[in-house]
Amino acid sequence: MTAARQLLRTLCDVEGVIGSFLLSESGELVATDLPATFDAAAFVEAGPRIVRLAELGGSYGEDTCFFVIRFAEYKLYVRVIRGAFLGVLLTSATSMPTLRVATGVVARRAEALLAAEATRGPDTIPAPPAFVADAPLTNTLPSMTLPEPEKPPPIPTSRRAIKYRGRSL
């Protein structure tokens, strides 16, 4: 989904944004535009936790629009959108009003992108061949024999003696 990655890349225009990611409503990583130090395996644990935090905010009777998790040097801004979560990793010097406006634009485009992806449906992949345990094992490969390697022609020997520093070799 390169269109989602390009969409997330536009958030880096806001000063102080390190990178961003898009999670599905189940917490699975959809797209990311983060530095290489953040691998996809980190989202296996972080994705469901972000979903639970958003649900926790909704337990007070109001829907969560966004929330911010503050760390020592960084902040994680998560915006809840229809069917997904938009996360932005930023420094503490980032202007929050500017970030809210930028994520609003990206969130609308991401919702449209995810809706178009959902209507298109999953890619079809052919099923792997079935394994039958009771079937007799047969060799289906054609039998073939390799030709003998060609022998190089013999090197004619010379009757002339080879000498090195006056001695015969």
Buried (B, 14 or more C-beta within 10 A) or exposed (E): EEEBBEBBBBBBEBEBBBBBBBBBBEBBBBBBBBEEEBEEEBBEEBBBEBBEBBEEBEEEEEEBEBBEEEEEEBBBBBBBBEBBBBBBBBEEEBEEEBBEEBBBEBBEBBBEBBEEBEEEEEEEEEEEEEEEEEEEEEEEEEEEEEEEEEEEEEEEEEEEEEEEEEEEE
